[in-house]
């Protein structure tokens, strides 16, 4: 017997074969303590990972991976008030908020809207800050893994409204309190990011490399090292990746501004 699951993790921005190899290694490590094998990893719609599992613990492994990475589902499976892992979708395409892919594929693909009023309420004390400023300062970039809490589901129109989960708000708060710049990198593997840092000669300027997803990472800079400078130095080694600086001082300045 085998079971199949489509995760929200995606391969993009690089050679798909290399990405699949990295995904297979990561997933095998994730389920290494269970009696299950990762039999196959392939790509489905939107470049999502389709994983075939086989073994006595295949259902347990399936549920674990769905919880960790998010998975595809039908609209009627969404529960209001529940948290779901998703991915930011083109956050600056609209002025009234941004969408998050929470895996809804049936009866039609549908993303969840995190409205601007909710972002203002959760992140900037309700002040009338533009979506562009919020997106840029808090580093919400395309494909960034993000956990949201589904607030409303309209089964008639298929509209979904969500807000940032408490876990995401805690993460952002910790990033700000750390006072350390971060470089958020989307579209490449952890190994490639580390190789770029080493080749650029900046390994001594970073504290750690945080995994946000299979192909999404945060380079944590040492105190006094600025993220834009690191981006300039490693950009040539990661030409197909998207990079953006998370700068705690900019967040603090935004929150303290009149």
N, C-alpha and C positions, 0 to 999 in steps of 0.2 A: 504494500500500500504506500501511496505517496500523497502529499498534499501540496497545494500551490498557493502562494500569496503574492500579491503585487504591492510592493512597498512604495512609499512616496520619495524614497531616495532616488536621485536621478544621476545619469551619466551625461555630462555636457561639457563643452569647452575644451575637449581633448579627445585623443584617440579612444574610441569606445572599447576596444579590446583591452587596452591598458587599464581603463576604468573598471571593467568587469573583473579583471584579475585582482585589483585592489578590493573590490566589493566582496569577492569570494573569500579572500583572506580575512576580511573584517567580520563577515557573517559566520564563518567557521569558528572564529575565535569567540564570537558572541554566544554560540550554542555549544561550546566545547565541553561543558559540564553535563550536557544532556545526551541521552542515547538517541542521537539523530545525526544524519548526514545531510550536508548541503549538496544535493545531487546536481543541480543545474542553476545557473544564474544567467538570465538573458534580459533583453530590453523590450519593454512594451510601449504603450502610448506615452507621449511626453518624455520619452527616455527613462521611464520608471523601471526599477528593478523587479523582474519577475523571478521568484525564487521557488524552486522545487525542493521539498524536504522529504526525507524518508527515514523511518525508524520508529521505535516504540514511543518516543517522546515527541513525535512530529507535531501534534496538536499543541503541546505545551510550548514548543519552539516557535510555532506559528503565532501564538498569542503574545509571546515575549517580544518577537520582532515587530509585531503590529504596534505594540505599546511603545517600543523604543523609537521606531522610525515612522510610524503612521502607515496606513494602508488604504487602498481603495475601498469604497462602500457605496451603497445606494442612499438616496436622500432620506428615505424613511428609517434608516439606521441611525441617523444623527439624533442625539438627545439634547434637548435644551438644558443648559446648566452644566454640561459635561465638557471637560478639556480634551482637545484634539491637537495632535502635532500636525503642522502644515508647513507650507513654504510660501514666502512672499512672492507675489506676482506683479511685476512691472509697477512698483509703488508710486511712480509719478505720472501715470497715465491719466489719472482723474484728480480733481481738486477736492472731492468730497470724502476722501478716505482711500485706503488701499485694500486690495483683495489678497486673500490667503487661500491657497489650494489645500483643502482638507480631505481631498481624495474622493469627492462625490463624482461618480461616473454614470449613475443610472437614476432616473430615466434619461438624463442628459448631463454632460459635464457642467458643474456649477461650483464656483468659488465663493468663499465667505467674505463678506464685506466687513472690514473694521472701520467704522465711520469716523470722520474727522472729529466730531463732537466727543466721541469716546476717547480718542487719542489725546485730545486736549484735556479731558477730565482726568485721565489716568497718568499722563506724563508731565503736563505743564500747569497743573493747578486750575484748569478751566479757562486759562487765558486764550485770547483769540490769536493764536500763533498759526501761521500758514502751514499747510500740509508739507510743502517743500522744505521748510525750515525743520519741521519735526523729523521728516524722513532723513534729511541730511545729518542733523545733529545726533540722532539716535541710531544712525547707520542701518536703516532698513533698506537693504538692497535686494535686487531680484534674486530669487532662489534661496534666500536666507531661511534656514529652518526656524520656525516660530511656533510656540504653543499658544493656542487661543481657547477661550471659553465661548462656546456657542450660546448665544442669548435668545435668538429667535429663528425658527424655521417655518417658512410658509409652504405647506405642501401643495398649495394651488399654483403659486407662481414659481416655486423653487428658490425663492430668495432666502439667503442665510445671512444673519447678522451676528457678529462676534466681537469680543474684546480681548485684550491681552490677558493671559492667565496670570495668577499670582506668582507662579514660578518665573515667568518672563519678567515681570516687574521686579522681582527679587534679583534676577540676573543683572538687569540693567542697573539697579541700585548698587549692586556690588561692583560693577565695572566703574561706576562713577566714584564710589568711595575709595577704590584702590588708587586713584590718581595716576594710574599708569595708562599711557596711550596703548591702543591696540590697532592692528591692521587686520581687518576682516577680509578674507580671501575666499572667493567663490569660483568654482570651476576647475579645480585641480586636486590632486591627491595630497595627503599629508607628506608622503615621501618627497614629492616634487617641491612642496613648500620648504621643507627642511633643506633640501639640496640647494634651492635658490638662496636661502639665508646663508648657508655655508659658503657657496661660491662667491657671494657678494662681500664676504668678509665681515658679516655682522652677527655671527653667532654669539659673540660676547656682548651684544647689545640687547639681547632678548632674555626674558625670564623663562618663558615656556611657550609651547604651541598647543592651544586648546582645540579640541575637536568639536565642531558644531554639527557636523554631518559627515557623510562619506567624502564629499568634495567641497566642504565648507569648513573654514578654520579661522581661528583668531590668534595672531602673533602678538604675544604680550611683551611690550617693550620695557626695558629697564627704566627706572626713574631718571628723567633727564634726557631720554632718547625720544625724539618725536616721530610719530607714525608717518607723516608725510615724507620725511627724509628716508625712512626705510622703504616706503613704496617706490620712491625714485630710484633707489639702489637695486631693488630686486625685480623691478618691473620688466627689465630686459630678459629675465630668466623665466618669467611667467606671462608670456605675451597673450595667451588665450584666456587668462583668468581676469576676473573683475575684483578690484581691490578698493577699499575705502577706509579712511582713518576714523576711528572712534577716539575722540579727544575729550576726556572728562572735564577739562576746564571749560570747553564750549558748552557743555551741558549745564555746569554750575553757573556760568555767565547768563545763559538763557533763563534759568530758574530764578536768578536774582535780579534780572532786569525788570524795570517798572512796567 
